[in-house]
């Protein structure tokens, strides 16, 4: 099962809701991947804590390599990190993601995200 939480207005609780739903789902025994596509990277900070201050492979890099059509891109799995919660994984965002969003044509943004994340989110 996949869920997407989005709203273009800031400050409405998207990151808080995402992290709480992820925590409840993990508590129920599910394996969860949170993909933080917010340039403010609040979900990344909530789930990684101080580790979010370290240099991390992140969604910005994943999309950059997708846009550049690299011959040997890093596997999607290298952009996913374990959190301190067993079964809860994160693909982090970092402040540079806002610039990346401006490079994506709005009509193709969702398609690119889904193509880039296809390997990370196997269907069952």
N, CA, C and O atoms as a GROMACS GRO file, in nm:
protein
  496
    1UNK      N    1   0.085  -0.116   0.000
    1UNK     CA    2   0.000   0.000   0.000
    1UNK      C    3   0.090   0.124   0.000
    1UNK      O    4   0.188   0.130   0.075
    2UNK      N    5   0.057   0.221  -0.083
    2UNK     CA    6   0.134   0.345  -0.090
    2UNK      C    7   0.043   0.462  -0.057
    2UNK      O    8  -0.073   0.466  -0.098
    3UNK      N    9   0.097   0.555   0.017
    3UNK     CA   10   0.023   0.676   0.051
    3UNK      C   11   0.107   0.796   0.017
    3UNK      O   12   0.229   0.793   0.032
    4UNK      N   13   0.043   0.901  -0.029
    4UNK     CA   14   0.110   1.027  -0.059
    4UNK      C   15   0.037   1.135   0.018
    4UNK      O   16  -0.086   1.143   0.017
    5UNK      N   17   0.114   1.219   0.087
    5UNK     CA   18   0.057   1.332   0.159
    5UNK      C   19   0.115   1.457   0.096
    5UNK      O   20   0.236   1.478   0.096
    6UNK      N   21   0.027   1.541   0.042
    6UNK     CA   22   0.077   1.663  -0.020
    6UNK      C   23  -0.025   1.775  -0.004
    6UNK      O   24  -0.145   1.752   0.010
    7UNK      N   25   0.027   1.894  -0.007
    7UNK     CA   26  -0.051   2.016  -0.002
    7UNK      C   27   0.048   2.126  -0.033
    7UNK      O   28   0.159   2.125   0.021
    8UNK      N   29   0.014   2.220  -0.118
    8UNK     CA   30   0.110   2.324  -0.154
    8UNK      C   31   0.126   2.430  -0.046
    8UNK      O   32   0.221   2.508  -0.051
    9UNK      N   33   0.037   2.434   0.049
    9UNK     CA   34   0.048   2.532   0.157
    9UNK      C   35   0.146   2.481   0.262
    9UNK      O   36   0.144   2.364   0.298
   10UNK      N   37   0.231   2.570   0.308
   10UNK     CA   38   0.326   2.529   0.412
   10UNK      C   39   0.262   2.543   0.550
   10UNK      O   40   0.167   2.619   0.569
   11UNK      N   41   0.316   2.469   0.644
   11UNK     CA   42   0.272   2.481   0.782
   11UNK      C   43   0.140   2.415   0.814
   11UNK      O   44   0.076   2.451   0.913
   12UNK      N   45   0.096   2.318   0.734
   12UNK     CA   46  -0.033   2.254   0.759
   12UNK      C   47  -0.019   2.116   0.824
   12UNK      O   48  -0.119   2.049   0.849
   13UNK      N   49   0.106   2.073   0.852
   13UNK     CA   50   0.127   1.948   0.925
   13UNK      C   51   0.159   1.827   0.839
   13UNK      O   52   0.146   1.714   0.886
   14UNK      N   53   0.200   1.847   0.715
   14UNK     CA   54   0.230   1.734   0.626
   14UNK      C   55   0.341   1.645   0.683
   14UNK      O   56   0.327   1.523   0.687
   15UNK      N   57   0.450   1.705   0.726
   15UNK     CA   58   0.563   1.627   0.779
   15UNK      C   59   0.526   1.558   0.909
   15UNK      O   60   0.562   1.442   0.930
   16UNK      N   61   0.456   1.628   0.996
   16UNK     CA   62   0.414   1.569   1.123
   16UNK      C   63   0.321   1.451   1.098
   16UNK      O   64   0.337   1.345   1.159
   17UNK      N   65   0.224   1.468   1.010
   17UNK     CA   66   0.130   1.360   0.978
   17UNK      C   67   0.204   1.242   0.916
   17UNK      O   68   0.178   1.127   0.952
   18UNK      N   69   0.295   1.269   0.823
   18UNK     CA   70   0.372   1.163   0.758
   18UNK      C   71   0.450   1.081   0.860
   18UNK      O   72   0.445   0.958   0.859
   19UNK      N   73   0.522   1.149   0.949
   19UNK     CA   74   0.605   1.078   1.048
   19UNK      C   75   0.519   0.999   1.146
   19UNK      O   76   0.556   0.889   1.186
   20UNK      N   77   0.405   1.055   1.185
   20UNK     CA   78   0.317   0.984   1.278
   20UNK      C   79   0.252   0.862   1.212
   20UNK      O   80   0.243   0.756   1.274
   21UNK      N   81   0.208   0.876   1.087
   21UNK     CA   82   0.153   0.760   1.015
   21UNK      C   83   0.259   0.653   0.995
   21UNK      O   84   0.230   0.534   1.006
   22UNK      N   85   0.381   0.694   0.966
   22UNK     CA   86   0.491   0.599   0.949
   22UNK      C   87   0.517   0.525   1.081
   22UNK      O   88   0.536   0.403   1.080
   23UNK      N   89   0.518   0.597   1.192
   23UNK     CA   90   0.544   0.535   1.322
   23UNK      C   91   0.435   0.434   1.358
   23UNK      O   92   0.465   0.325   1.406
   24UNK      N   93   0.310   0.470   1.335
   24UNK     CA   94   0.198   0.378   1.364
   24UNK      C   95   0.208   0.255   1.274
   24UNK      O   96   0.185   0.143   1.320
   25UNK      N   97   0.241   0.275   1.148
   25UNK     CA   98   0.252   0.162   1.055
   25UNK      C   99   0.363   0.067   1.094
   25UNK      O  100   0.347  -0.055   1.086
   26UNK      N  101   0.477   0.121   1.137
   26UNK     CA  102   0.588   0.037   1.183
   26UNK      C  103   0.546  -0.039   1.309
   26UNK      O  104   0.578  -0.157   1.324
   27UNK      N  105   0.475   0.028   1.398
   27UNK     CA  106   0.427  -0.036   1.521
   27UNK      C  107   0.334  -0.153   1.487
   27UNK      O  108   0.327  -0.250   1.562
   28UNK      N  109   0.262  -0.143   1.374
   28UNK     CA  110   0.173  -0.250   1.330
   28UNK      C  111   0.248  -0.360   1.254
   28UNK      O  112   0.186  -0.455   1.207
   29UNK      N  113   0.379  -0.348   1.243
   29UNK     CA  114   0.459  -0.451   1.180
   29UNK      C  115   0.489  -0.432   1.033
   29UNK      O  116   0.545  -0.521   0.969
   30UNK      N  117   0.452  -0.318   0.978
   30UNK     CA  118   0.480  -0.292   0.837
   30UNK      C  119   0.620  -0.236   0.819
   30UNK      O  120   0.676  -0.175   0.910
   31UNK      N  121   0.677  -0.257   0.701
   31UNK     CA  122   0.804  -0.193   0.666
   31UNK      C  123   0.769  -0.066   0.589
   31UNK      O  124   0.688  -0.069   0.496
   32UNK      N  125   0.830   0.045   0.628
   32UNK     CA  126   0.792   0.175   0.574
   32UNK      C  127   0.912   0.248   0.516
   32UNK      O  128   1.021   0.246   0.572
   33UNK      N  129   0.889   0.312   0.403
   33UNK     CA  130   0.987   0.403   0.344
   33UNK      C  131   0.921   0.540   0.332
   33UNK      O  132   0.820   0.555   0.263
   34UNK      N  133   0.978   0.639   0.399
   34UNK     CA  134   0.933   0.777   0.387
   34UNK      C  135   1.026   0.845   0.287
   34UNK      O  136   1.147   0.844   0.304
   35UNK      N  137   0.968   0.903   0.183
   35UNK     CA  138   1.044   0.978   0.084
   35UNK      C  139   1.014   1.125   0.109
   35UNK      O  140   0.903   1.171   0.083
   36UNK      N  141   1.113   1.198   0.159
   36UNK     CA  142   1.095   1.338   0.195
   36UNK      C  143   1.120   1.424   0.072
   36UNK      O  144   1.235   1.439   0.029
   37UNK      N  145   1.015   1.480   0.015
   37UNK     CA  146   1.026   1.566  -0.103
   37UNK      C  147   1.004   1.712  -0.067
   37UNK      O  148   0.976   1.794  -0.155
   38UNK      N  149   1.016   1.744   0.060
   38UNK     CA  150   0.995   1.880   0.108
   38UNK      C  151   1.130   1.950   0.121
   38UNK      O  152   1.218   1.900   0.190
   39UNK      N  153   1.148   2.066   0.056
   39UNK     CA  154   1.276   2.137   0.066
   39UNK      C  155   1.312   2.177   0.209
   39UNK      O  156   1.430   2.198   0.240
   40UNK      N  157   1.213   2.188   0.297
   40UNK     CA  158   1.243   2.221   0.437
   40UNK      C  159   1.299   2.101   0.512
   40UNK      O  160   1.350   2.118   0.623
   41UNK      N  161   1.292   1.984   0.458
   41UNK     CA  162   1.344   1.857   0.510
   41UNK      C  163   1.304   1.826   0.655
   41UNK      O  164   1.383   1.770   0.731
   42UNK      N  165   1.181   1.864   0.692
   42UNK     CA  166   1.136   1.839   0.829
   42UNK      C  167   1.126   1.690   0.862
   42UNK      O  168   1.167   1.648   0.970
   43UNK      N  169   1.072   1.610   0.770
   43UNK     CA  170   1.062   1.466   0.797
   43UNK      C  171   1.201   1.404   0.813
   43UNK      O  172   1.221   1.317   0.898
   44UNK      N  173   1.296   1.450   0.733
   44UNK     CA  174   1.434   1.402   0.745
   44UNK      C  175   1.487   1.432   0.885
   44UNK      O  176   1.548   1.346   0.948
   45UNK      N  177   1.465   1.552   0.931
   45UNK     CA  178   1.515   1.592   1.065
   45UNK      C  179   1.442   1.515   1.176
   45UNK      O  180   1.504   1.474   1.273
   46UNK      N  181   1.311   1.497   1.162
   46UNK     CA  182   1.236   1.422   1.263
   46UNK      C  183   1.288   1.279   1.274
   46UNK      O  184   1.307   1.228   1.384
   47UNK      N  185   1.312   1.215   1.160
   47UNK     CA  186   1.343   1.072   1.160
   47UNK      C  187   1.491   1.040   1.179
   47UNK      O  188   1.526   0.934   1.230
   48UNK      N  189   1.580   1.131   1.138
   48UNK     CA  190   1.723   1.104   1.153
   48UNK      C  191   1.787   1.179   1.268
   48UNK      O  192   1.898   1.145   1.310
   49UNK      N  193   1.720   1.280   1.320
   49UNK     CA  194   1.777   1.356   1.429
   49UNK      C  195   1.907   1.423   1.387
   49UNK      O  196   1.915   1.480   1.277
   50UNK      N  197   2.009   1.418   1.472
   50UNK     CA  198   2.137   1.483   1.444
   50UNK      C  199   2.207   1.425   1.322
   50UNK      O  200   2.289   1.493   1.260
   51UNK      N  201   2.178   1.301   1.288
   51UNK     CA  202   2.239   1.239   1.169
   51UNK      C  203   2.202   1.314   1.041
   51UNK      O  204   2.271   1.302   0.940
   52UNK      N  205   2.094   1.393   1.044
   52UNK     CA  206   2.054   1.471   0.927
   52UNK      C  207   2.154   1.582   0.897
   52UNK      O  208   2.152   1.638   0.787
   53UNK      N  209   2.240   1.614   0.993
   53UNK     CA  210   2.341   1.717   0.972
   53UNK      C  211   2.462   1.664   0.895
   53UNK      O  212   2.545   1.742   0.847
   54UNK      N  213   2.473   1.532   0.883
   54UNK     CA  214   2.584   1.470   0.810
   54UNK      C  215   2.556   1.476   0.659
   54UNK      O  216   2.440   1.483   0.618
   55UNK      N  217   2.662   1.474   0.577
   55UNK     CA  218   2.638   1.468   0.432
   55UNK      C  219   2.571   1.335   0.394
   55UNK      O  220   2.623   1.228   0.426
   56UNK      N  221   2.458   1.343   0.328
   56UNK     CA  222   2.381   1.224   0.292
   56UNK      C  223   2.347   1.225   0.144
   56UNK      O  224   2.321   1.330   0.087
   57UNK      N  225   2.347   1.107   0.083
   57UNK     CA  226   2.290   1.096  -0.050
   57UNK      C  227   2.141   1.122  -0.032
   57UNK      O  228   2.081   1.072   0.063
   58UNK      N  229   2.080   1.200  -0.121
   58UNK     CA  230   1.944   1.244  -0.098
   58UNK      C  231   1.866   1.253  -0.228
   58UNK      O  232   1.920   1.227  -0.335
   59UNK      N  233   1.738   1.290  -0.218
   59UNK     CA  234   1.652   1.293  -0.336
   59UNK      C  235   1.701   1.391  -0.441
   59UNK      O  236   1.680   1.369  -0.560
   60UNK      N  237   1.765   1.499  -0.399
   60UNK     CA  238   1.819   1.594  -0.497
   60UNK      C  239   1.920   1.524  -0.587
   60UNK      O  240   1.913   1.538  -0.709
   61UNK      N  241   2.011   1.450  -0.528
   61UNK     CA  242   2.111   1.377  -0.607
   61UNK      C  243   2.044   1.272  -0.695
   61UNK      O  244   2.083   1.253  -0.810
   62UNK      N  245   1.945   1.204  -0.640
   62UNK     CA  246   1.875   1.100  -0.718
   62UNK      C  247   1.811   1.161  -0.843
   62UNK      O  248   1.824   1.105  -0.952
   63UNK      N  249   1.743   1.273  -0.828
   63UNK     CA  250   1.679   1.336  -0.943
   63UNK      C  251   1.781   1.396  -1.038
   63UNK      O  252   1.762   1.392  -1.159
   64UNK      N  253   1.889   1.453  -0.984
   64UNK     CA  254   1.994   1.508  -1.072
   64UNK      C  255   2.051   1.400  -1.162
   64UNK      O  256   2.067   1.420  -1.282
   65UNK      N  257   2.081   1.284  -1.104
   65UNK     CA  258   2.138   1.178  -1.187
   65UNK      C  259   2.036   1.127  -1.288
   65UNK      O  260   2.074   1.083  -1.397
   66UNK      N  261   1.908   1.133  -1.254
   66UNK     CA  262   1.804   1.091  -1.347
   66UNK      C  263   1.793   1.191  -1.462
   66UNK      O  264   1.779   1.151  -1.577
   67UNK      N  265   1.799   1.321  -1.431
   67UNK     CA  266   1.790   1.424  -1.534
   67UNK      C  267   1.911   1.423  -1.627
   67UNK      O  268   1.899   1.457  -1.745
   68UNK      N  269   2.027   1.384  -1.574
   68UNK     CA  270   2.150   1.383  -1.654
   68UNK      C  271   2.167   1.254  -1.734
   68UNK      O  272   2.260   1.244  -1.814
   69UNK      N  273   2.081   1.157  -1.712
   69UNK     CA  274   2.088   1.028  -1.783
   69UNK      C  275   2.229   0.969  -1.773
   69UNK      O  276   2.289   0.934  -1.875
   70UNK      N  277   2.280   0.957  -1.651
   70UNK     CA  278   2.414   0.903  -1.630
   70UNK      C  279   2.421   0.758  -1.677
   70UNK      O  280   2.325   0.682  -1.666
   71UNK      N  281   2.537   0.721  -1.730
   71UNK     CA  282   2.557   0.583  -1.776
   71UNK      C  283   2.560   0.486  -1.659
   71UNK      O  284   2.512   0.373  -1.671
   72UNK      N  285   2.615   0.528  -1.547
   72UNK     CA  286   2.624   0.442  -1.428
   72UNK      C  287   2.571   0.516  -1.305
   72UNK      O  288   2.648   0.558  -1.219
   73UNK      N  289   2.442   0.532  -1.298
   73UNK     CA  290   2.386   0.600  -1.181
   73UNK      C  291   2.398   0.515  -1.055
   73UNK      O  292   2.405   0.392  -1.062
   74UNK      N  293   2.399   0.583  -0.941
   74UNK     CA  294   2.397   0.510  -0.814
   74UNK      C  295   2.263   0.438  -0.803
   74UNK      O  296   2.160   0.493  -0.841
   75UNK      N  297   2.263   0.317  -0.752
   75UNK     CA  298   2.135   0.247  -0.732
   75UNK      C  299   2.046   0.324  -0.633
   75UNK      O  300   2.095   0.386  -0.539
   76UNK      N  301   1.917   0.318  -0.655
   76UNK     CA  302   1.823   0.388  -0.569
   76UNK      C  303   1.841   0.350  -0.423
   76UNK      O  304   1.824   0.434  -0.334
   77UNK      N  305   1.876   0.225  -0.397
   77UNK     CA  306   1.892   0.178  -0.258
   77UNK      C  307   1.999   0.257  -0.182
   77UNK      O  308   1.994   0.264  -0.060
   78UNK      N  309   2.095   0.317  -0.253
   78UNK     CA  310   2.200   0.394  -0.186
   78UNK      C  311   2.150   0.528  -0.134
   78UNK      O  312   2.222   0.598  -0.063
   79UNK      N  313   2.029   0.564  -0.167
   79UNK     CA  314   1.970   0.689  -0.120
   79UNK      C  315   1.875   0.666  -0.003
   79UNK      O  316   1.810   0.760   0.043
   80UNK      N  317   1.867   0.543   0.045
   80UNK     CA  318   1.774   0.507   0.152
   80UNK      C  319   1.852   0.478   0.279
   80UNK      O  320   1.952   0.405   0.276
   81UNK      N  321   1.807   0.533   0.390
   81UNK     CA  322   1.874   0.518   0.519
   81UNK      C  323   1.781   0.456   0.622
   81UNK      O  324   1.660   0.479   0.621
   82UNK      N  325   1.840   0.378   0.709
   82UNK     CA  326   1.764   0.326   0.823
   82UNK      C  327   1.750   0.438   0.925
   82UNK      O  328   1.840   0.519   0.943
   83UNK      N  329   1.637   0.442   0.991
   83UNK     CA  330   1.618   0.537   1.100
   83UNK      C  331   1.640   0.462   1.231
   83UNK      O  332   1.670   0.343   1.230
   84UNK      N  333   1.623   0.532   1.340
   84UNK     CA  334   1.640   0.465   1.471
   84UNK      C  335   1.520   0.376   1.505
   84UNK      O  336   1.520   0.309   1.608
   85UNK      N  337   1.420   0.375   1.418
   85UNK     CA  338   1.300   0.294   1.438
   85UNK      C  339   1.306   0.173   1.346
   85UNK      O  340   1.311   0.188   1.224
   86UNK      N  341   1.307   0.054   1.403
   86UNK     CA  342   1.318  -0.068   1.323
   86UNK      C  343   1.204  -0.077   1.222
   86UNK      O  344   1.087  -0.064   1.258
   87UNK      N  345   1.240  -0.100   1.097
   87UNK     CA  346   1.140  -0.113   0.992
   87UNK      C  347   1.104   0.017   0.923
   87UNK      O  348   1.028   0.017   0.827
   88UNK      N  349   1.158   0.129   0.972
   88UNK     CA  350   1.127   0.260   0.915
   88UNK      C  351   1.251   0.315   0.846
   88UNK      O  352   1.353   0.340   0.909
   89UNK      N  353   1.240   0.334   0.714
   89UNK     CA  354   1.351   0.383   0.634
   89UNK      C  355   1.314   0.518   0.574
   89UNK      O  356   1.197   0.555   0.565
   90UNK      N  357   1.418   0.592   0.533
   90UNK     CA  358   1.398   0.727   0.484
   90UNK      C  359   1.485   0.754   0.363
   90UNK      O  360   1.603   0.718   0.360
   91UNK      N  361   1.427   0.819   0.263
   91UNK     CA  362   1.504   0.880   0.156
   91UNK      C  363   1.500   1.029   0.187
   91UNK      O  364   1.396   1.093   0.172
   92UNK      N  365   1.614   1.085   0.231
   92UNK     CA  366   1.612   1.221   0.284
   92UNK      C  367   1.607   1.330   0.177
   92UNK      O  368   1.648   1.312   0.062
   93UNK      N  369   1.555   1.442   0.220
   93UNK     CA  370   1.560   1.565   0.143
   93UNK      C  371   1.663   1.654   0.212
   93UNK      O  372   1.693   1.636   0.331
   94UNK      N  373   1.715   1.747   0.140
   94UNK     CA  374   1.805   1.847   0.197
   94UNK      C  375   1.766   1.982   0.140
   94UNK      O  376   1.698   1.987   0.037
   95UNK      N  377   1.807   2.091   0.202
   95UNK     CA  378   1.763   2.223   0.155
   95UNK      C  379   1.782   2.250   0.006
   95UNK      O  380   1.706   2.330  -0.048
   96UNK      N  381   1.875   2.190  -0.064
   96UNK     CA  382   1.895   2.213  -0.206
   96UNK      C  383   1.785   2.159  -0.295
   96UNK      O  384   1.785   2.185  -0.415
   97UNK      N  385   1.691   2.085  -0.239
   97UNK     CA  386   1.586   2.023  -0.320
   97UNK      C  387   1.494   2.128  -0.383
   97UNK      O  388   1.436   2.102  -0.489
   98UNK      N  389   1.479   2.243  -0.322
   98UNK     CA  390   1.391   2.346  -0.378
   98UNK      C  391   1.441   2.389  -0.516
   98UNK      O  392   1.361   2.411  -0.607
   99UNK      N  393   1.573   2.401  -0.532
   99UNK     CA  394   1.630   2.436  -0.662
   99UNK      C  395   1.601   2.325  -0.764
   99UNK      O  396   1.573   2.353  -0.881
  100UNK      N  397   1.609   2.200  -0.720
  100UNK     CA  398   1.582   2.088  -0.809
  100UNK      C  399   1.437   2.092  -0.856
  100UNK      O  400   1.409   2.065  -0.973
  101UNK      N  401   1.345   2.125  -0.768
  101UNK     CA  402   1.204   2.130  -0.806
  101UNK      C  403   1.181   2.230  -0.918
  101UNK      O  404   1.097   2.207  -1.005
  102UNK      N  405   1.254   2.340  -0.916
  102UNK     CA  406   1.237   2.441  -1.019
  102UNK      C  407   1.288   2.393  -1.155
  102UNK      O  408   1.247   2.446  -1.258
  103UNK      N  409   1.377   2.293  -1.156
  103UNK     CA  410   1.429   2.238  -1.282
  103UNK      C  411   1.331   2.140  -1.346
  103UNK      O  412   1.342   2.111  -1.465
  104UNK      N  413   1.237   2.091  -1.269
  104UNK     CA  414   1.144   1.991  -1.319
  104UNK      C  415   1.021   2.058  -1.378
  104UNK      O  416   0.960   2.144  -1.313
  105UNK      N  417   0.984   2.020  -1.496
  105UNK     CA  418   0.862   2.068  -1.559
  105UNK      C  419   0.745   2.014  -1.477
  105UNK      O  420   0.739   1.893  -1.453
  106UNK      N  421   0.653   2.098  -1.433
  106UNK     CA  422   0.542   2.050  -1.349
  106UNK      C  423   0.467   1.932  -1.409
  106UNK      O  424   0.419   1.845  -1.336
  107UNK      N  425   0.457   1.927  -1.540
  107UNK     CA  426   0.384   1.817  -1.604
  107UNK      C  427   0.458   1.685  -1.590
  107UNK      O  428   0.396   1.578  -1.593
  108UNK      N  429   0.590   1.690  -1.574
  108UNK     CA  430   0.670   1.568  -1.568
  108UNK      C  431   0.724   1.538  -1.430
  108UNK      O  432   0.789   1.435  -1.409
  109UNK      N  433   0.699   1.627  -1.334
  109UNK     CA  434   0.755   1.611  -1.200
  109UNK      C  435   0.714   1.478  -1.136
  109UNK      O  436   0.800   1.404  -1.089
  110UNK      N  437   0.586   1.448  -1.134
  110UNK     CA  438   0.539   1.324  -1.072
  110UNK      C  439   0.590   1.203  -1.147
  110UNK      O  440   0.630   1.104  -1.084
  111UNK      N  441   0.591   1.208  -1.279
  111UNK     CA  442   0.641   1.095  -1.358
  111UNK      C  443   0.786   1.068  -1.325
  111UNK      O  444   0.823   0.952  -1.304
  112UNK      N  445   0.869   1.171  -1.318
  112UNK     CA  446   1.011   1.154  -1.287
  112UNK      C  447   1.028   1.096  -1.148
  112UNK      O  448   1.112   1.008  -1.127
  113UNK      N  449   0.951   1.146  -1.052
  113UNK     CA  450   0.960   1.094  -0.916
  113UNK      C  451   0.926   0.946  -0.913
  113UNK      O  452   0.995   0.868  -0.848
  114UNK      N  453   0.820   0.907  -0.981
  114UNK     CA  454   0.779   0.767  -0.979
  114UNK      C  455   0.880   0.679  -1.051
  114UNK      O  456   0.907   0.568  -1.005
  115UNK      N  457   0.936   0.725  -1.162
  115UNK     CA  458   1.037   0.646  -1.233
  115UNK      C  459   1.160   0.631  -1.146
  115UNK      O  460   1.215   0.521  -1.136
  116UNK      N  461   1.205   0.738  -1.083
  116UNK     CA  462   1.326   0.733  -1.002
  116UNK      C  463   1.308   0.644  -0.880
  116UNK      O  464   1.405   0.583  -0.834
  117UNK      N  465   1.188   0.636  -0.826
  117UNK     CA  466   1.164   0.562  -0.704
  117UNK      C  467   1.113   0.419  -0.729
  117UNK      O  468   1.093   0.343  -0.634
  118UNK      N  469   1.094   0.384  -0.852
  118UNK     CA  470   1.035   0.254  -0.886
  118UNK      C  471   1.107   0.138  -0.816
  118UNK      O  472   1.041   0.050  -0.761
  119UNK      N  473   1.240   0.137  -0.819
  119UNK     CA  474   1.316   0.028  -0.757
  119UNK      C  475   1.306   0.029  -0.605
  119UNK      O  476   1.318  -0.075  -0.540
  120UNK      N  477   1.285   0.147  -0.548
  120UNK     CA  478   1.281   0.156  -0.402
  120UNK      C  479   1.146   0.114  -0.344
  120UNK      O  480   1.137   0.082  -0.226
  121UNK      N  481   1.043   0.114  -0.425
  121UNK     CA  482   0.909   0.084  -0.376
  121UNK      C  483   0.850  -0.035  -0.450
  121UNK      O  484   0.764  -0.019  -0.536
  122UNK      N  485   0.897  -0.156  -0.418
  122UNK     CA  486   0.847  -0.273  -0.489
  122UNK      C  487   0.700  -0.298  -0.460
  122UNK      O  488   0.654  -0.285  -0.347
  123UNK      N  489   0.626  -0.335  -0.565
  123UNK     CA  490   0.484  -0.368  -0.549
  123UNK      C  491   0.470  -0.507  -0.492
  123UNK      O  492   0.552  -0.595  -0.520
  124UNK      N  493   0.367  -0.528  -0.412
  124UNK     CA  494   0.339  -0.661  -0.357
  124UNK      C  495   0.198  -0.700  -0.393
  124UNK      O  496   0.154  -0.809  -0.357
   0.00000   0.00000   0.00000
